[in-house]
């Protein structure tokens, strides 16, 4: 007789319940660490942004340039608000020092306005000794980025005009002194670089925003949250231009 063949069992092998539990415990240990690392990374980026905003706010780099660009602010039926007046006073003083032959005033209309921030700024500058022929208007911008882009176009036109002039020795450089409140300086410089302007920041020191420390800090903190966004969009724009 032949030997009996061993019977093959059709019963599946028992599950290993401990493996999923070990994986879950491992994930439970790793996930909080990843979340903590992410939070610390975001916090470090924000602190770095705030430090950069504060450093730019305290630096005045005014020097000879092709133009002085004044960022707009609120106006009341043709009268500059205290914030706008402080910016204009500083820009007019820079112009009287002979640091630039042109003054570019910026800012469009808000809802319900009968005139633009730029038109109000021009009238104020003329009243304080700047010839109307020395003033250029950017009166369409509703945001800082829009105003800076339009101001860059005006500088480019000045450059082309200077290059076409027989008396010009060389094209005027696309340089500008940027005037606004201290909290605004870093973002302005970044936007200026995006639009091809060599920028020298010069913050006003007489703004009512700066006069109240709690208000000034509020603006600085908000600005520190905007800087990473500007940096990311600038980086993406650069990458797109390289393709």
Phi, psi and omega in degrees: 000143180280153180294145180291135178286140177295140181279130179272125182281136176267006180280123180297153179296151181296145177295160176251089186292342186281335183296310177299326180293319179296320179296320179295320179294321179296316178296322179296332177278323185282319186301313177300325179293319178296318178297317179297318179297321178296316179297317180295323179294315178297318180297318179296320179295319180293317179298318177299320178296317180296318179298319179294320177299315181295319180297315180294326181295333184260011183245127174249111184250023183304133177202168183307136183210175180286331183201163171249124179254122179254123178282136184289166175206183187300147173224152184241094178053046177094356177255126180293140173294164178304325179293313179295320180298320179297319178295317181293319179302318180292317180296318179297320178297320177296321179294317179294337175284353178080024182280344178201146180277343184237148175238118179256117179256141189233164173119128179269208180256143170265169182304127178090351180287145176262348177216167183266163175297322181295317180296320177298318180294319179298315181300318181294317181296319177298318178297338182251027166098003177269125180298143180301328181293342181268358187252134174244142183251137166240099191246020181248337186294133176253349178228167178300316181296318179297317180295319180292322178296317180291322177296323177297323178295321177295319178296321178297322178294320176299321180296316179294321179296317179295323181291329181277347183284130179298332183277349183283131179282329180200157176302140178295133179294150180274070181246153180203145170269125182261125183242126175193195175285157183304319183298339188274346196295315184295315180295321177299317181296321179294317178293322178300316178298320180301323185261016172081023179259132169277110193253141172238111184279144180211092184284146172287148180250004185247011181292142176297339176295318180287337184291335180248114188299318182296321178293315180300317179295324177299316178294320180297317181295316179296321180295324181296336176279336180279331186300313179301325179295315178298319180296317180295316180293325178293319179296317179296321178296319178296318180296321178295323180290333181281343183285000000 
